[in-house]
Amino acid sequence: MNQLEIIAKQIAELDHESYSRLRDWFIEFDQSVWDKKIESDSNAGKLDFLISTALAEYHQGKAKDL
């Protein structure tokens, strides 16, 4: 049994309260990982194309007020 299978089995055996706490923790953890990845990509210029595209559309009059 590999590590993932062991973890999955342990999760399946959790009581409702523990499972809820684990789920909440994992959601926060996952969001933190994504936030760090987005920040890293932004700092590396990997998202600059989004800014360029948005500005081009704005200058072409394609932007709409929200």
PDBQT receptor file of N, H, CA, C and O in Angstrom, charges set to zero:
ATOM      1  N   MET A   1       0.867  -1.177   0.000  1.00  0.00    +0.000 N 
ATOM      2  CA  MET A   1       0.000   0.000   0.000  1.00  0.00    +0.000 C 
ATOM      3  C   MET A   1       0.910   1.236   0.000  1.00  0.00    +0.000 C 
ATOM      4  O   MET A   1       1.797   1.363   0.845  1.00  0.00    +0.000 OA
ATOM      5  N   ASN A   2       0.682   2.138  -0.952  1.00  0.00    +0.000 N 
ATOM      6  H   ASN A   2      -0.038   2.035  -1.638  1.00  0.00    +0.000 HD
ATOM      7  CA  ASN A   2       1.519   3.340  -1.001  1.00  0.00    +0.000 C 
ATOM      8  C   ASN A   2       0.996   4.408  -0.035  1.00  0.00    +0.000 C 
ATOM      9  O   ASN A   2      -0.063   4.253   0.573  1.00  0.00    +0.000 OA
ATOM     10  N   GLN A   3       1.753   5.475   0.089  1.00  0.00    +0.000 N 
ATOM     11  H   GLN A   3       2.613   5.601  -0.405  1.00  0.00    +0.000 HD
ATOM     12  CA  GLN A   3       1.429   6.517   1.071  1.00  0.00    +0.000 C 
ATOM     13  C   GLN A   3       0.044   7.119   0.822  1.00  0.00    +0.000 C 
ATOM     14  O   GLN A   3      -0.706   7.358   1.768  1.00  0.00    +0.000 OA
ATOM     15  N   LEU A   4      -0.294   7.363  -0.439  1.00  0.00    +0.000 N 
ATOM     16  H   LEU A   4       0.316   7.169  -1.208  1.00  0.00    +0.000 HD
ATOM     17  CA  LEU A   4      -1.599   7.951  -0.751  1.00  0.00    +0.000 C 
ATOM     18  C   LEU A   4      -2.740   7.018  -0.351  1.00  0.00    +0.000 C 
ATOM     19  O   LEU A   4      -3.751   7.468   0.188  1.00  0.00    +0.000 OA
ATOM     20  N   GLU A   5      -2.585   5.747  -0.608  1.00  0.00    +0.000 N 
ATOM     21  H   GLU A   5      -1.764   5.381  -1.046  1.00  0.00    +0.000 HD
ATOM     22  CA  GLU A   5      -3.614   4.779  -0.223  1.00  0.00    +0.000 C 
ATOM     23  C   GLU A   5      -3.774   4.722   1.295  1.00  0.00    +0.000 C 
ATOM     24  O   GLU A   5      -4.889   4.593   1.799  1.00  0.00    +0.000 OA
ATOM     25  N   ILE A   6      -2.677   4.816   2.009  1.00  0.00    +0.000 N 
ATOM     26  H   ILE A   6      -1.771   4.921   1.599  1.00  0.00    +0.000 HD
ATOM     27  CA  ILE A   6      -2.726   4.815   3.477  1.00  0.00    +0.000 C 
ATOM     28  C   ILE A   6      -3.478   6.045   3.978  1.00  0.00    +0.000 C 
ATOM     29  O   ILE A   6      -4.338   5.943   4.854  1.00  0.00    +0.000 OA
ATOM     30  N   ILE A   7      -3.146   7.208   3.415  1.00  0.00    +0.000 N 
ATOM     31  H   ILE A   7      -2.447   7.290   2.704  1.00  0.00    +0.000 HD
ATOM     32  CA  ILE A   7      -3.820   8.449   3.822  1.00  0.00    +0.000 C 
ATOM     33  C   ILE A   7      -5.307   8.378   3.500  1.00  0.00    +0.000 C 
ATOM     34  O   ILE A   7      -6.139   8.760   4.323  1.00  0.00    +0.000 OA
ATOM     35  N   ALA A   8      -5.648   7.891   2.307  1.00  0.00    +0.000 N 
ATOM     36  H   ALA A   8      -4.972   7.580   1.638  1.00  0.00    +0.000 HD
ATOM     37  CA  ALA A   8      -7.059   7.782   1.911  1.00  0.00    +0.000 C 
ATOM     38  C   ALA A   8      -7.819   6.872   2.869  1.00  0.00    +0.000 C 
ATOM     39  O   ALA A   8      -8.947   7.181   3.255  1.00  0.00    +0.000 OA
ATOM     40  N   LYS A   9      -7.214   5.762   3.252  1.00  0.00    +0.000 N 
ATOM     41  H   LYS A   9      -6.298   5.511   2.939  1.00  0.00    +0.000 HD
ATOM     42  CA  LYS A   9      -7.849   4.833   4.197  1.00  0.00    +0.000 C 
ATOM     43  C   LYS A   9      -8.055   5.507   5.550  1.00  0.00    +0.000 C 
ATOM     44  O   LYS A   9      -9.110   5.361   6.167  1.00  0.00    +0.000 OA
ATOM     45  N   GLN A  10      -7.047   6.244   6.008  1.00  0.00    +0.000 N 
ATOM     46  H   GLN A  10      -6.190   6.362   5.507  1.00  0.00    +0.000 HD
ATOM     47  CA  GLN A  10      -7.163   6.929   7.294  1.00  0.00    +0.000 C 
ATOM     48  C   GLN A  10      -8.253   8.000   7.246  1.00  0.00    +0.000 C 
ATOM     49  O   GLN A  10      -8.998   8.168   8.211  1.00  0.00    +0.000 OA
ATOM     50  N   ILE A  11      -8.351   8.718   6.139  1.00  0.00    +0.000 N 
ATOM     51  H   ILE A  11      -7.746   8.582   5.354  1.00  0.00    +0.000 HD
ATOM     52  CA  ILE A  11      -9.394   9.739   5.999  1.00  0.00    +0.000 C 
ATOM     53  C   ILE A  11     -10.770   9.090   6.036  1.00  0.00    +0.000 C 
ATOM     54  O   ILE A  11     -11.684   9.598   6.685  1.00  0.00    +0.000 OA
ATOM     55  N   ALA A  12     -10.916   7.971   5.342  1.00  0.00    +0.000 N 
ATOM     56  H   ALA A  12     -10.173   7.558   4.815  1.00  0.00    +0.000 HD
ATOM     57  CA  ALA A  12     -12.204   7.275   5.307  1.00  0.00    +0.000 C 
ATOM     58  C   ALA A  12     -12.641   6.810   6.694  1.00  0.00    +0.000 C 
ATOM     59  O   ALA A  12     -13.833   6.624   6.939  1.00  0.00    +0.000 OA
ATOM     60  N   GLU A  13     -11.701   6.625   7.585  1.00  0.00    +0.000 N 
ATOM     61  H   GLU A  13     -10.733   6.776   7.386  1.00  0.00    +0.000 HD
ATOM     62  CA  GLU A  13     -12.010   6.142   8.935  1.00  0.00    +0.000 C 
ATOM     63  C   GLU A  13     -12.257   7.264   9.942  1.00  0.00    +0.000 C 
ATOM     64  O   GLU A  13     -12.592   6.990  11.095  1.00  0.00    +0.000 OA
ATOM     65  N   LEU A  14     -12.096   8.520   9.528  1.00  0.00    +0.000 N 
ATOM     66  H   LEU A  14     -11.824   8.742   8.592  1.00  0.00    +0.000 HD
ATOM     67  CA  LEU A  14     -12.291   9.643  10.450  1.00  0.00    +0.000 C 
ATOM     68  C   LEU A  14     -13.756   9.800  10.835  1.00  0.00    +0.000 C 
ATOM     69  O   LEU A  14     -14.653   9.512  10.042  1.00  0.00    +0.000 OA
ATOM     70  N   ASP A  15     -13.989  10.259  12.058  1.00  0.00    +0.000 N 
ATOM     71  H   ASP A  15     -13.261  10.493  12.702  1.00  0.00    +0.000 HD
ATOM     72  CA  ASP A  15     -15.347  10.611  12.461  1.00  0.00    +0.000 C 
ATOM     73  C   ASP A  15     -15.726  11.926  11.773  1.00  0.00    +0.000 C 
ATOM     74  O   ASP A  15     -14.869  12.615  11.219  1.00  0.00    +0.000 OA
ATOM     75  N   HIS A  16     -16.994  12.260  11.812  1.00  0.00    +0.000 N 
ATOM     76  H   HIS A  16     -17.690  11.700  12.261  1.00  0.00    +0.000 HD
ATOM     77  CA  HIS A  16     -17.504  13.422  11.081  1.00  0.00    +0.000 C 
ATOM     78  C   HIS A  16     -16.786  14.712  11.473  1.00  0.00    +0.000 C 
ATOM     79  O   HIS A  16     -16.402  15.493  10.602  1.00  0.00    +0.000 OA
ATOM     80  N   GLU A  17     -16.602  14.941  12.758  1.00  0.00    +0.000 N 
ATOM     81  H   GLU A  17     -16.913  14.307  13.466  1.00  0.00    +0.000 HD
ATOM     82  CA  GLU A  17     -15.955  16.171  13.235  1.00  0.00    +0.000 C 
ATOM     83  C   GLU A  17     -14.514  16.269  12.733  1.00  0.00    +0.000 C 
ATOM     84  O   GLU A  17     -14.091  17.316  12.242  1.00  0.00    +0.000 OA
ATOM     85  N   SER A  18     -13.776  15.191  12.856  1.00  0.00    +0.000 N 
ATOM     86  H   SER A  18     -14.119  14.340  13.255  1.00  0.00    +0.000 HD
ATOM     87  CA  SER A  18     -12.380  15.197  12.396  1.00  0.00    +0.000 C 
ATOM     88  C   SER A  18     -12.303  15.383  10.887  1.00  0.00    +0.000 C 
ATOM     89  O   SER A  18     -11.438  16.100  10.383  1.00  0.00    +0.000 OA
ATOM     90  N   TYR A  19     -13.214  14.731  10.170  1.00  0.00    +0.000 N 
ATOM     91  H   TYR A  19     -13.917  14.149  10.579  1.00  0.00    +0.000 HD
ATOM     92  CA  TYR A  19     -13.242  14.879   8.715  1.00  0.00    +0.000 C 
ATOM     93  C   TYR A  19     -13.525  16.332   8.329  1.00  0.00    +0.000 C 
ATOM     94  O   TYR A  19     -12.885  16.864   7.422  1.00  0.00    +0.000 OA
ATOM     95  N   SER A  20     -14.465  16.968   9.000  1.00  0.00    +0.000 N 
ATOM     96  H   SER A  20     -14.985  16.536   9.737  1.00  0.00    +0.000 HD
ATOM     97  CA  SER A  20     -14.801  18.366   8.717  1.00  0.00    +0.000 C 
ATOM     98  C   SER A  20     -13.611  19.277   8.977  1.00  0.00    +0.000 C 
ATOM     99  O   SER A  20     -13.334  20.181   8.189  1.00  0.00    +0.000 OA
ATOM    100  N   ARG A  21     -12.914  19.043  10.069  1.00  0.00    +0.000 N 
ATOM    101  H   ARG A  21     -13.139  18.309  10.709  1.00  0.00    +0.000 HD
ATOM    102  CA  ARG A  21     -11.728  19.853  10.389  1.00  0.00    +0.000 C 
ATOM    103  C   ARG A  21     -10.621  19.639   9.355  1.00  0.00    +0.000 C 
ATOM    104  O   ARG A  21      -9.958  20.591   8.943  1.00  0.00    +0.000 OA
ATOM    105  N   LEU A  22     -10.428  18.399   8.942  1.00  0.00    +0.000 N 
ATOM    106  H   LEU A  22     -10.966  17.626   9.276  1.00  0.00    +0.000 HD
ATOM    107  CA  LEU A  22      -9.419  18.100   7.921  1.00  0.00    +0.000 C 
ATOM    108  C   LEU A  22      -9.778  18.777   6.603  1.00  0.00    +0.000 C 
ATOM    109  O   LEU A  22      -8.921  19.372   5.949  1.00  0.00    +0.000 OA
ATOM    110  N   ARG A  23     -11.042  18.684   6.221  1.00  0.00    +0.000 N 
ATOM    111  H   ARG A  23     -11.738  18.201   6.753  1.00  0.00    +0.000 HD
ATOM    112  CA  ARG A  23     -11.501  19.302   4.971  1.00  0.00    +0.000 C 
ATOM    113  C   ARG A  23     -11.268  20.806   5.003  1.00  0.00    +0.000 C 
ATOM    114  O   ARG A  23     -10.761  21.372   4.035  1.00  0.00    +0.000 OA
ATOM    115  N   ASP A  24     -11.629  21.456   6.098  1.00  0.00    +0.000 N 
ATOM    116  H   ASP A  24     -12.041  20.996   6.884  1.00  0.00    +0.000 HD
ATOM    117  CA  ASP A  24     -11.433  22.904   6.220  1.00  0.00    +0.000 C 
ATOM    118  C   ASP A  24      -9.950  23.264   6.155  1.00  0.00    +0.000 C 
ATOM    119  O   ASP A  24      -9.565  24.231   5.498  1.00  0.00    +0.000 OA
ATOM    120  N   TRP A  25      -9.121  22.472   6.844  1.00  0.00    +0.000 N 
ATOM    121  H   TRP A  25      -9.434  21.686   7.377  1.00  0.00    +0.000 HD
ATOM    122  CA  TRP A  25      -7.677  22.719   6.812  1.00  0.00    +0.000 C 
ATOM    123  C   TRP A  25      -7.146  22.559   5.390  1.00  0.00    +0.000 C 
ATOM    124  O   TRP A  25      -6.353  23.376   4.922  1.00  0.00    +0.000 OA
ATOM    125  N   PHE A  26      -7.587  21.504   4.707  1.00  0.00    +0.000 N 
ATOM    126  H   PHE A  26      -8.231  20.840   5.087  1.00  0.00    +0.000 HD
ATOM    127  CA  PHE A  26      -7.056  21.245   3.373  1.00  0.00    +0.000 C 
ATOM    128  C   PHE A  26      -7.475  22.327   2.383  1.00  0.00    +0.000 C 
ATOM    129  O   PHE A  26      -6.688  22.702   1.513  1.00  0.00    +0.000 OA
ATOM    130  N   ILE A  27      -8.679  22.826   2.497  1.00  0.00    +0.000 N 
ATOM    131  H   ILE A  27      -9.319  22.522   3.203  1.00  0.00    +0.000 HD
ATOM    132  CA  ILE A  27      -9.130  23.918   1.624  1.00  0.00    +0.000 C 
ATOM    133  C   ILE A  27      -8.229  25.128   1.817  1.00  0.00    +0.000 C 
ATOM    134  O   ILE A  27      -7.777  25.725   0.840  1.00  0.00    +0.000 OA
ATOM    135  N   GLU A  28      -7.967  25.495   3.061  1.00  0.00    +0.000 N 
ATOM    136  H   GLU A  28      -8.335  25.010   3.855  1.00  0.00    +0.000 HD
ATOM    137  CA  GLU A  28      -7.081  26.635   3.338  1.00  0.00    +0.000 C 
ATOM    138  C   GLU A  28      -5.666  26.371   2.831  1.00  0.00    +0.000 C 
ATOM    139  O   GLU A  28      -5.036  27.257   2.255  1.00  0.00    +0.000 OA
ATOM    140  N   PHE A  29      -5.170  25.161   3.044  1.00  0.00    +0.000 N 
ATOM    141  H   PHE A  29      -5.683  24.441   3.512  1.00  0.00    +0.000 HD
ATOM    142  CA  PHE A  29      -3.839  24.789   2.580  1.00  0.00    +0.000 C 
ATOM    143  C   PHE A  29      -3.755  24.886   1.059  1.00  0.00    +0.000 C 
ATOM    144  O   PHE A  29      -2.803  25.455   0.524  1.00  0.00    +0.000 OA
ATOM    145  N   ASP A  30      -4.736  24.338   0.371  1.00  0.00    +0.000 N 
ATOM    146  H   ASP A  30      -5.509  23.875   0.805  1.00  0.00    +0.000 HD
ATOM    147  CA  ASP A  30      -4.759  24.345  -1.089  1.00  0.00    +0.000 C 
ATOM    148  C   ASP A  30      -4.815  25.774  -1.627  1.00  0.00    +0.000 C 
ATOM    149  O   ASP A  30      -4.125  26.104  -2.591  1.00  0.00    +0.000 OA
ATOM    150  N   GLN A  31      -5.628  26.613  -1.011  1.00  0.00    +0.000 N 
ATOM    151  H   GLN A  31      -6.189  26.345  -0.227  1.00  0.00    +0.000 HD
ATOM    152  CA  GLN A  31      -5.710  28.010  -1.439  1.00  0.00    +0.000 C 
ATOM    153  C   GLN A  31      -4.379  28.722  -1.229  1.00  0.00    +0.000 C 
ATOM    154  O   GLN A  31      -3.978  29.546  -2.051  1.00  0.00    +0.000 OA
ATOM    155  N   SER A  32      -3.703  28.413  -0.146  1.00  0.00    +0.000 N 
ATOM    156  H   SER A  32      -4.029  27.744   0.522  1.00  0.00    +0.000 HD
ATOM    157  CA  SER A  32      -2.398  29.014   0.127  1.00  0.00    +0.000 C 
ATOM    158  C   SER A  32      -1.372  28.602  -0.927  1.00  0.00    +0.000 C 
ATOM    159  O   SER A  32      -0.573  29.424  -1.376  1.00  0.00    +0.000 OA
ATOM    160  N   VAL A  33      -1.397  27.337  -1.318  1.00  0.00    +0.000 N 
ATOM    161  H   VAL A  33      -2.045  26.670  -0.953  1.00  0.00    +0.000 HD
ATOM    162  CA  VAL A  33      -0.484  26.855  -2.361  1.00  0.00    +0.000 C 
ATOM    163  C   VAL A  33      -0.740  27.601  -3.663  1.00  0.00    +0.000 C 
ATOM    164  O   VAL A  33       0.202  28.040  -4.323  1.00  0.00    +0.000 OA
ATOM    165  N   TRP A  34      -2.026  27.748  -4.042  1.00  0.00    +0.000 N 
ATOM    166  H   TRP A  34      -2.791  27.391  -3.506  1.00  0.00    +0.000 HD
ATOM    167  CA  TRP A  34      -2.372  28.472  -5.273  1.00  0.00    +0.000 C 
ATOM    168  C   TRP A  34      -1.954  29.929  -5.188  1.00  0.00    +0.000 C 
ATOM    169  O   TRP A  34      -1.425  30.478  -6.154  1.00  0.00    +0.000 OA
ATOM    170  N   ASP A  35      -2.185  30.563  -4.041  1.00  0.00    +0.000 N 
ATOM    171  H   ASP A  35      -2.615  30.116  -3.256  1.00  0.00    +0.000 HD
ATOM    172  CA  ASP A  35      -1.789  31.969  -3.874  1.00  0.00    +0.000 C 
ATOM    173  C   ASP A  35      -0.290  32.144  -4.086  1.00  0.00    +0.000 C 
ATOM    174  O   ASP A  35       0.140  33.086  -4.753  1.00  0.00    +0.000 OA
ATOM    175  N   LYS A  36       0.508  31.237  -3.520  1.00  0.00    +0.000 N 
ATOM    176  H   LYS A  36       0.159  30.472  -2.978  1.00  0.00    +0.000 HD
ATOM    177  CA  LYS A  36       1.962  31.321  -3.677  1.00  0.00    +0.000 C 
ATOM    178  C   LYS A  36       2.370  31.102  -5.129  1.00  0.00    +0.000 C 
ATOM    179  O   LYS A  36       3.282  31.765  -5.624  1.00  0.00    +0.000 OA
ATOM    180  N   LYS A  37       1.702  30.177  -5.813  1.00  0.00    +0.000 N 
ATOM    181  H   LYS A  37       0.961  29.639  -5.410  1.00  0.00    +0.000 HD
ATOM    182  CA  LYS A  37       2.005  29.905  -7.220  1.00  0.00    +0.000 C 
ATOM    183  C   LYS A  37       1.664  31.113  -8.082  1.00  0.00    +0.000 C 
ATOM    184  O   LYS A  37       2.451  31.497  -8.948  1.00  0.00    +0.000 OA
ATOM    185  N   ILE A  38       0.512  31.711  -7.856  1.00  0.00    +0.000 N 
ATOM    186  H   ILE A  38      -0.127  31.400  -7.153  1.00  0.00    +0.000 HD
ATOM    187  CA  ILE A  38       0.110  32.894  -8.625  1.00  0.00    +0.000 C 
ATOM    188  C   ILE A  38       1.081  34.037  -8.368  1.00  0.00    +0.000 C 
ATOM    189  O   ILE A  38       1.484  34.729  -9.303  1.00  0.00    +0.000 OA
ATOM    190  N   GLU A  39       1.461  34.243  -7.109  1.00  0.00    +0.000 N 
ATOM    191  H   GLU A  39       1.134  33.681  -6.349  1.00  0.00    +0.000 HD
ATOM    192  CA  GLU A  39       2.407  35.306  -6.784  1.00  0.00    +0.000 C 
ATOM    193  C   GLU A  39       3.751  35.063  -7.470  1.00  0.00    +0.000 C 
ATOM    194  O   GLU A  39       4.351  35.988  -8.017  1.00  0.00    +0.000 OA
ATOM    195  N   SER A  40       4.212  33.833  -7.438  1.00  0.00    +0.000 N 
ATOM    196  H   SER A  40       3.725  33.081  -6.994  1.00  0.00    +0.000 HD
ATOM    197  CA  SER A  40       5.480  33.484  -8.079  1.00  0.00    +0.000 C 
ATOM    198  C   SER A  40       5.412  33.706  -9.590  1.00  0.00    +0.000 C 
ATOM    199  O   SER A  40       6.324  34.282 -10.182  1.00  0.00    +0.000 OA
ATOM    200  N   ASP A  41       4.326  33.246 -10.205  1.00  0.00    +0.000 N 
ATOM    201  H   ASP A  41       3.585  32.778  -9.724  1.00  0.00    +0.000 HD
ATOM    202  CA  ASP A  41       4.153  33.434 -11.648  1.00  0.00    +0.000 C 
ATOM    203  C   ASP A  41       4.061  34.909 -12.002  1.00  0.00    +0.000 C 
ATOM    204  O   ASP A  41       4.615  35.342 -13.013  1.00  0.00    +0.000 OA
ATOM    205  N   SER A  42       3.370  35.677 -11.184  1.00  0.00    +0.000 N 
ATOM    206  H   SER A  42       2.920  35.325 -10.363  1.00  0.00    +0.000 HD
ATOM    207  CA  SER A  42       3.241  37.111 -11.425  1.00  0.00    +0.000 C 
ATOM    208  C   SER A  42       4.600  37.798 -11.334  1.00  0.00    +0.000 C 
ATOM    209  O   SER A  42       4.951  38.608 -12.191  1.00  0.00    +0.000 OA
ATOM    210  N   ASN A  43       5.361  37.470 -10.293  1.00  0.00    +0.000 N 
ATOM    211  H   ASN A  43       5.075  36.812  -9.596  1.00  0.00    +0.000 HD
ATOM    212  CA  ASN A  43       6.689  38.066 -10.121  1.00  0.00    +0.000 C 
ATOM    213  C   ASN A  43       7.636  37.694 -11.258  1.00  0.00    +0.000 C 
ATOM    214  O   ASN A  43       8.551  38.450 -11.582  1.00  0.00    +0.000 OA
ATOM    215  N   ALA A  44       7.413  36.527 -11.863  1.00  0.00    +0.000 N 
ATOM    216  H   ALA A  44       6.669  35.913 -11.599  1.00  0.00    +0.000 HD
ATOM    217  CA  ALA A  44       8.260  36.066 -12.966  1.00  0.00    +0.000 C 
ATOM    218  C   ALA A  44       7.780  36.597 -14.315  1.00  0.00    +0.000 C 
ATOM    219  O   ALA A  44       8.397  36.328 -15.346  1.00  0.00    +0.000 OA
ATOM    220  N   GLY A  45       6.674  37.355 -14.308  1.00  0.00    +0.000 N 
ATOM    221  H   GLY A  45       6.173  37.573 -13.471  1.00  0.00    +0.000 HD
ATOM    222  CA  GLY A  45       6.164  37.926 -15.549  1.00  0.00    +0.000 C 
ATOM    223  C   GLY A  45       5.309  36.981 -16.374  1.00  0.00    +0.000 C 
ATOM    224  O   GLY A  45       4.949  37.302 -17.506  1.00  0.00    +0.000 OA
ATOM    225  N   LYS A  46       4.977  35.820 -15.823  1.00  0.00    +0.000 N 
ATOM    226  H   LYS A  46       5.269  35.559 -14.903  1.00  0.00    +0.000 HD
ATOM    227  CA  LYS A  46       4.211  34.828 -16.572  1.00  0.00    +0.000 C 
ATOM    228  C   LYS A  46       2.754  35.222 -16.786  1.00  0.00    +0.000 C 
ATOM    229  O   LYS A  46       2.064  34.617 -17.607  1.00  0.00    +0.000 OA
ATOM    230  N   LEU A  47       2.279  36.228 -16.057  1.00  0.00    +0.000 N 
ATOM    231  H   LEU A  47       2.840  36.719 -15.390  1.00  0.00    +0.000 HD
ATOM    232  CA  LEU A  47       0.885  36.654 -16.193  1.00  0.00    +0.000 C 
ATOM    233  C   LEU A  47       0.761  37.999 -16.896  1.00  0.00    +0.000 C 
ATOM    234  O   LEU A  47      -0.337  38.541 -17.019  1.00  0.00    +0.000 OA
ATOM    235  N   ASP A  48       1.887  38.538 -17.356  1.00  0.00    +0.000 N 
ATOM    236  H   ASP A  48       2.780  38.099 -17.256  1.00  0.00    +0.000 HD
ATOM    237  CA  ASP A  48       1.873  39.850 -18.010  1.00  0.00    +0.000 C 
ATOM    238  C   ASP A  48       0.968  39.875 -19.236  1.00  0.00    +0.000 C 
ATOM    239  O   ASP A  48       0.379  40.908 -19.555  1.00  0.00    +0.000 OA
ATOM    240  N   PHE A  49       0.855  38.734 -19.927  1.00  0.00    +0.000 N 
ATOM    241  H   PHE A  49       1.333  37.895 -19.668  1.00  0.00    +0.000 HD
ATOM    242  CA  PHE A  49       0.002  38.689 -21.109  1.00  0.00    +0.000 C 
ATOM    243  C   PHE A  49      -1.453  39.005 -20.761  1.00  0.00    +0.000 C 
ATOM    244  O   PHE A  49      -2.186  39.540 -21.594  1.00  0.00    +0.000 OA
ATOM    245  N   LEU A  50      -1.875  38.678 -19.542  1.00  0.00    +0.000 N 
ATOM    246  H   LEU A  50      -1.280  38.244 -18.866  1.00  0.00    +0.000 HD
ATOM    247  CA  LEU A  50      -3.248  38.988 -19.130  1.00  0.00    +0.000 C 
ATOM    248  C   LEU A  50      -3.453  40.497 -19.026  1.00  0.00    +0.000 C 
ATOM    249  O   LEU A  50      -4.486  41.024 -19.438  1.00  0.00    +0.000 OA
ATOM    250  N   ILE A  51      -2.465  41.176 -18.477  1.00  0.00    +0.000 N 
ATOM    251  H   ILE A  51      -1.625  40.748 -18.143  1.00  0.00    +0.000 HD
ATOM    252  CA  ILE A  51      -2.540  42.636 -18.353  1.00  0.00    +0.000 C 
ATOM    253  C   ILE A  51      -2.533  43.263 -19.736  1.00  0.00    +0.000 C 
ATOM    254  O   ILE A  51      -3.316  44.170 -20.015  1.00  0.00    +0.000 OA
ATOM    255  N   SER A  52      -1.649  42.782 -20.600  1.00  0.00    +0.000 N 
ATOM    256  H   SER A  52      -1.012  42.045 -20.373  1.00  0.00    +0.000 HD
ATOM    257  CA  SER A  52      -1.561  43.316 -21.963  1.00  0.00    +0.000 C 
ATOM    258  C   SER A  52      -2.871  43.127 -22.716  1.00  0.00    +0.000 C 
ATOM    259  O   SER A  52      -3.340  44.043 -23.392  1.00  0.00    +0.000 OA
ATOM    260  N   THR A  53      -3.451  41.962 -22.603  1.00  0.00    +0.000 N 
ATOM    261  H   THR A  53      -3.070  41.218 -22.054  1.00  0.00    +0.000 HD
ATOM    262  CA  THR A  53      -4.719  41.674 -23.280  1.00  0.00    +0.000 C 
ATOM    263  C   THR A  53      -5.830  42.566 -22.746  1.00  0.00    +0.000 C 
ATOM    264  O   THR A  53      -6.607  43.125 -23.519  1.00  0.00    +0.000 OA
ATOM    265  N   ALA A  54      -5.907  42.698 -21.433  1.00  0.00    +0.000 N 
ATOM    266  H   ALA A  54      -5.276  42.244 -20.804  1.00  0.00    +0.000 HD
ATOM    267  CA  ALA A  54      -6.952  43.530 -20.829  1.00  0.00    +0.000 C 
ATOM    268  C   ALA A  54      -6.798  44.988 -21.241  1.00  0.00    +0.000 C 
ATOM    269  O   ALA A  54      -7.787  45.645 -21.570  1.00  0.00    +0.000 OA
ATOM    270  N   LEU A  55      -5.571  45.502 -21.228  1.00  0.00    +0.000 N 
ATOM    271  H   LEU A  55      -4.769  44.969 -20.961  1.00  0.00    +0.000 HD
ATOM    272  CA  LEU A  55      -5.352  46.895 -21.631  1.00  0.00    +0.000 C 
ATOM    273  C   LEU A  55      -5.674  47.109 -23.106  1.00  0.00    +0.000 C 
ATOM    274  O   LEU A  55      -6.249  48.134 -23.472  1.00  0.00    +0.000 OA
ATOM    275  N   ALA A  56      -5.311  46.158 -23.947  1.00  0.00    +0.000 N 
ATOM    276  H   ALA A  56      -4.844  45.325 -23.649  1.00  0.00    +0.000 HD
ATOM    277  CA  ALA A  56      -5.614  46.268 -25.376  1.00  0.00    +0.000 C 
ATOM    278  C   ALA A  56      -7.120  46.311 -25.594  1.00  0.00    +0.000 C 
ATOM    279  O   ALA A  56      -7.610  47.135 -26.366  1.00  0.00    +0.000 OA
ATOM    280  N   GLU A  57      -7.850  45.443 -24.929  1.00  0.00    +0.000 N 
ATOM    281  H   GLU A  57      -7.452  44.773 -24.302  1.00  0.00    +0.000 HD
ATOM    282  CA  GLU A  57      -9.307  45.432 -25.066  1.00  0.00    +0.000 C 
ATOM    283  C   GLU A  57      -9.912  46.724 -24.527  1.00  0.00    +0.000 C 
ATOM    284  O   GLU A  57     -10.874  47.245 -25.092  1.00  0.00    +0.000 OA
ATOM    285  N   TYR A  58      -9.357  47.235 -23.449  1.00  0.00    +0.000 N 
ATOM    286  H   TYR A  58      -8.576  46.813 -22.990  1.00  0.00    +0.000 HD
ATOM    287  CA  TYR A  58      -9.843  48.496 -22.885  1.00  0.00    +0.000 C 
ATOM    288  C   TYR A  58      -9.647  49.629 -23.888  1.00  0.00    +0.000 C 
ATOM    289  O   TYR A  58     -10.564  50.415 -24.126  1.00  0.00    +0.000 OA
ATOM    290  N   HIS A  59      -8.469  49.712 -24.471  1.00  0.00    +0.000 N 
ATOM    291  H   HIS A  59      -7.724  49.073 -24.278  1.00  0.00    +0.000 HD
ATOM    292  CA  HIS A  59      -8.169  50.787 -25.424  1.00  0.00    +0.000 C 
ATOM    293  C   HIS A  59      -8.959  50.634 -26.725  1.00  0.00    +0.000 C 
ATOM    294  O   HIS A  59      -9.143  51.612 -27.449  1.00  0.00    +0.000 OA
ATOM    295  N   GLN A  60      -9.423  49.437 -27.027  1.00  0.00    +0.000 N 
ATOM    296  H   GLN A  60      -9.274  48.642 -26.438  1.00  0.00    +0.000 HD
ATOM    297  CA  GLN A  60     -10.252  49.201 -28.210  1.00  0.00    +0.000 C 
ATOM    298  C   GLN A  60     -11.731  49.452 -27.910  1.00  0.00    +0.000 C 
ATOM    299  O   GLN A  60     -12.585  49.277 -28.779  1.00  0.00    +0.000 OA
ATOM    300  N   GLY A  61     -12.022  49.857 -26.689  1.00  0.00    +0.000 N 
ATOM    301  H   GLY A  61     -11.328  49.998 -25.983  1.00  0.00    +0.000 HD
ATOM    302  CA  GLY A  61     -13.404  50.144 -26.307  1.00  0.00    +0.000 C 
ATOM    303  C   GLY A  61     -14.227  48.910 -26.005  1.00  0.00    +0.000 C 
ATOM    304  O   GLY A  61     -15.457  48.971 -25.998  1.00  0.00    +0.000 OA
ATOM    305  N   LYS A  62     -13.573  47.800 -25.756  1.00  0.00    +0.000 N 
ATOM    306  H   LYS A  62     -12.575  47.750 -25.761  1.00  0.00    +0.000 HD
ATOM    307  CA  LYS A  62     -14.296  46.554 -25.495  1.00  0.00    +0.000 C 
ATOM    308  C   LYS A  62     -14.626  46.354 -24.015  1.00  0.00    +0.000 C 
ATOM    309  O   LYS A  62     -15.307  45.394 -23.652  1.00  0.00    +0.000 OA
ATOM    310  N   ALA A  63     -14.145  47.257 -23.168  1.00  0.00    +0.000 N 
ATOM    311  H   ALA A  63     -13.592  48.037 -23.463  1.00  0.00    +0.000 HD
ATOM    312  CA  ALA A  63     -14.395  47.127 -21.730  1.00  0.00    +0.000 C 
ATOM    313  C   ALA A  63     -15.801  47.605 -21.396  1.00  0.00    +0.000 C 
ATOM    314  O   ALA A  63     -16.330  48.514 -22.035  1.00  0.00    +0.000 OA
ATOM    315  N   LYS A  64     -16.390  46.988 -20.400  1.00  0.00    +0.000 N 
ATOM    316  H   LYS A  64     -15.960  46.249 -19.881  1.00  0.00    +0.000 HD
ATOM    317  CA  LYS A  64     -17.727  47.365 -19.953  1.00  0.00    +0.000 C 
ATOM    318  C   LYS A  64     -17.678  47.691 -18.467  1.00  0.00    +0.000 C 
ATOM    319  O   LYS A  64     -16.941  47.061 -17.709  1.00  0.00    +0.000 OA
ATOM    320  N   ASP A  65     -18.456  48.667 -18.060  1.00  0.00    +0.000 N 
ATOM    321  H   ASP A  65     -19.054  49.180 -18.676  1.00  0.00    +0.000 HD
ATOM    322  CA  ASP A  65     -18.568  48.979 -16.637  1.00  0.00    +0.000 C 
ATOM    323  C   ASP A  65     -19.270  47.832 -15.929  1.00  0.00    +0.000 C 
ATOM    324  O   ASP A  65     -20.207  47.231 -16.455  1.00  0.00    +0.000 OA
ATOM    325  N   LEU A  66     -18.804  47.551 -14.748  1.00  0.00    +0.000 N 
ATOM    326  H   LEU A  66     -18.043  48.040 -14.321  1.00  0.00    +0.000 HD
ATOM    327  CA  LEU A  66     -19.437  46.486 -13.952  1.00  0.00    +0.000 C 
ATOM    328  C   LEU A  66     -20.554  47.042 -13.114  1.00  0.00    +0.000 C 
ATOM    329  O   LEU A  66     -21.203  46.299 -12.379  1.00  0.00    +0.000 OA
TER     330      LEU A  66
